[in-house]
């Protein structure tokens, strides 16, 4: 289906808006993937809050121009699927990693997080980034660690005294 100029402008504007609001982008070659499997990938992407789109590379270049994802410009060759993640930097990478494990023909071409380009070999590292909730929990645990250690240190001498008195009372009986 041929696109007219207005359709192309609308696609570029839509993808450009999504790109400007997103944290990360993963680009993958989907040649050889059956339609039902791609439909399943789209369903999983919607459930994960990932904007998934197949667009022409020339339109994609125009859409990402001026965004942090411009570093992927030279990687846009062949039929590609674009996965934009708005909330979690590793969400699209996790989705593409899991899908690539199930489908050997699915090849990640590159990824970008916060304007930095990463080679496909870094997919696992980006996919293992904690979610926002996990990162906040880790931060809270780190902030609480000194207070917890202090409480244990203060409590230990009294526990030692109680144990010693308990042992002494057992010996006297």
C-alpha positions as a printed NumPy array, in Angstrom:
array([[  0.   ,   0.   ,   0.   ],
       [  1.482,   3.294,  -1.089],
       [  1.457,   6.149,   1.362],
       [  0.654,   9.661,   0.233],
       [  2.571,  12.66 ,   1.519],
       [  0.03 ,  13.471,   4.241],
       [  0.13 ,   9.903,   5.584],
       [  3.918,  10.018,   5.693],
       [  3.875,  13.341,   7.537],
       [  1.393,  11.948,  10.067],
       [  3.562,   8.86 ,  10.683],
       [  6.71 ,  10.963,  11.114],
       [  4.908,  13.323,  13.509],
       [  3.503,  10.445,  15.574],
       [  6.803,   8.581,  15.846],
       [  8.691,  11.813,  16.519],
       [  6.351,  12.61 ,  19.414],
       [  6.781,   9.111,  20.852],
       [ 10.571,   9.324,  20.413],
       [ 10.785,  12.647,  22.237],
       [  8.844,  11.199,  25.199],
       [ 10.719,   7.874,  25.36 ],
       [ 13.696,   6.787,  27.448],
       [ 14.94 ,   3.94 ,  25.262],
       [ 14.641,   2.516,  21.772],
       [ 15.462,  -0.969,  20.511],
       [ 15.618,  -1.708,  16.791],
       [ 15.432,  -5.267,  15.418],
       [ 15.332,  -7.016,  12.058],
       [ 12.206,  -9.146,  11.845],
       [ 12.81 , -10.94 ,   8.511],
       [ 11.623, -14.534,   8.629],
       [  9.196, -14.059,  11.516],
       [  5.684, -15.36 ,  10.867],
       [  2.736, -12.974,  11.158],
       [  1.158, -14.763,  14.164],
       [  4.427, -14.439,  16.077],
       [  4.68 , -10.728,  15.256],
       [  1.08 , -10.312,  16.394],
       [  2.015, -11.984,  19.669],
       [  4.987,  -9.594,  20.007],
       [  2.664,  -6.614,  19.47 ],
       [  0.251,  -7.947,  22.109],
       [  3.069,  -8.338,  24.637],
       [  4.351,  -4.852,  23.801],
       [  0.949,  -3.286,  24.431],
       [  0.706,  -5.129,  27.759],
       [  4.17 ,  -3.834,  28.751],
       [  3.522,  -0.222,  27.746],
       [  5.952,  -0.34 ,  24.823],
       [  5.233,   1.526,  21.588],
       [  5.997,  -0.962,  18.815],
       [  6.017,   0.172,  15.2  ],
       [  7.209,  -1.018,  11.792],
       [  7.947,   1.963,   9.572],
       [ 10.102,   2.725,   6.594],
       [ 13.659,   3.589,   7.479],
       [ 13.58 ,   6.953,   5.672],
       [ 10.536,   7.962,   7.705],
       [ 12.175,   6.664,  10.877],
       [ 15.3  ,   8.738,  10.2  ],
       [ 13.143,  11.851,   9.903],
       [ 11.181,  10.962,  13.026],
       [ 14.224,  10.434,  15.269],
       [ 16.111,  13.436,  13.924],
       [ 16.709,  15.868,  16.776],
       [ 16.024,  13.266,  19.483],
       [ 18.422,  11.234,  21.578],
       [ 17.914,   8.28 ,  19.256],
       [ 19.667,   9.913,  16.319],
       [ 22.697,   7.766,  17.203],
       [ 20.864,   4.778,  15.646],
       [ 20.608,   6.5  ,  12.268],
       [ 23.299,   4.396,  10.563],
       [ 21.794,   1.124,  11.896],
       [ 18.505,   1.621,  10.074],
       [ 18.824,  -0.848,   7.203],
       [ 16.433,  -3.568,   6.163],
       [ 12.962,  -4.275,   7.528],
       [ 12.997,  -3.121,  11.139],
       [ 10.647,  -3.063,  14.082],
       [ 11.053,  -0.183,  16.528],
       [ 10.324,  -0.592,  20.245],
       [ 10.082,   2.639,  22.245],
       [  9.957,   2.458,  26.036],
       [  8.514,   5.498,  27.804],
       [  8.669,   4.49 ,  31.473],
       [ 11.307,   1.803,  32.008],
       [ 14.667,   1.941,  30.192],
       [ 14.958,  -1.838,  29.992],
       [ 11.356,  -2.724,  29.102],
       [ 11.755,  -2.853,  25.312],
       [ 15.114,  -4.599,  25.654],
       [ 13.526,  -7.281,  27.879],
       [ 10.699,  -7.808,  25.415],
       [ 13.05 ,  -8.068,  22.42 ],
       [ 15.494, -10.307,  24.326],
       [ 12.75 , -12.743,  25.298],
       [ 11.292, -12.73 ,  21.783],
       [ 14.733, -13.31 ,  20.223],
       [ 15.247, -16.348,  22.479],
       [ 12.09 , -17.898,  21.032],
       [ 12.757, -16.797,  17.427],
       [ 16.262, -17.137,  15.996],
       [ 15.425, -15.022,  12.93 ],
       [ 14.725, -11.985,  15.143],
       [ 17.978,  -9.984,  15.311],
       [ 18.472,  -6.849,  17.374],
       [ 20.372,  -4.239,  15.328],
       [ 21.014,  -1.726,  18.094],
       [ 19.609,   0.068,  21.08 ],
       [ 19.763,   3.472,  22.636],
       [ 19.137,   4.545,  26.21 ],
       [ 19.041,   8.247,  27.067],
       [ 20.815,   9.202,  23.842],
       [ 23.658,   6.666,  24.164],
       [ 24.073,   3.997,  21.48 ],
       [ 24.646,   0.414,  22.601],
       [ 25.597,  -2.491,  20.354],
       [ 23.341,  -5.564,  20.221],
       [ 25.824,  -7.336,  22.505],
       [ 24.678,  -5.016,  25.323],
       [ 21.052,  -6.136,  25.034],
       [ 21.3  ,  -8.405,  28.087],
       [ 22.811,  -5.638,  30.227],
       [ 20.113,  -3.131,  29.284],
       [ 17.362,  -5.748,  29.694],
       [ 18.573,  -6.473,  33.224],
       [ 18.217,  -2.858,  34.352],
       [ 15.852,  -2.609,  37.314],
       [ 12.405,  -1.161,  36.888],
       [ 11.591,   2.148,  38.546],
       [  9.897,   0.361,  41.453],
       [ 12.844,  -2.027,  41.931],
       [ 15.342,   0.85 ,  41.828],
       [ 13.383,   2.786,  44.46 ],
       [ 13.253,  -0.318,  46.683],
       [ 17.013,  -0.784,  46.33 ],
       [ 17.591,   2.868,  47.187],
       [ 15.345,   2.624,  50.253],
       [ 17.192,  -0.5  ,  51.407],
       [ 20.544,   1.263,  51.014],
       [ 19.307,   4.271,  52.968],
       [ 17.939,   2.075,  55.74 ],
       [ 21.058,  -0.115,  56.045],
       [ 23.059,   2.221,  58.345],
       [ 20.101,   2.718,  60.696],
       [ 19.454,  -1.034,  60.809],
       [ 23.098,  -1.743,  61.558],
       [ 23.103,   0.896,  64.304],
       [ 20.003,  -0.65 ,  65.896],
       [ 21.641,  -4.091,  65.849],
       [ 24.823,  -2.7  ,  67.384],
       [ 22.939,  -0.952,  70.179],
       [ 20.78 ,  -4.014,  70.886],
       [ 23.651,  -6.564,  70.961],
       [ 25.177,  -5.779,  74.401],
       [ 21.83 ,  -6.141,  76.158],
       [ 21.168,  -9.421,  74.359],
       [ 24.595, -10.687,  75.435],
       [ 23.801,  -9.742,  79.064],
       [ 20.446, -11.548,  78.911],
       [ 22.097, -14.675,  77.47 ],
       [ 24.824, -14.594,  80.13 ],
       [ 22.263, -14.233,  82.943],
       [ 20.204, -17.055,  81.422],
       [ 23.277, -19.336,  81.29 ],
       [ 24.15 , -18.417,  84.884],
       [ 20.649, -19.242,  86.11 ],
       [ 20.784, -22.599,  84.311],
       [ 24.114, -23.402,  85.95 ],
       [ 22.828, -22.561,  89.409],
       [ 19.794, -24.823,  89.009]])
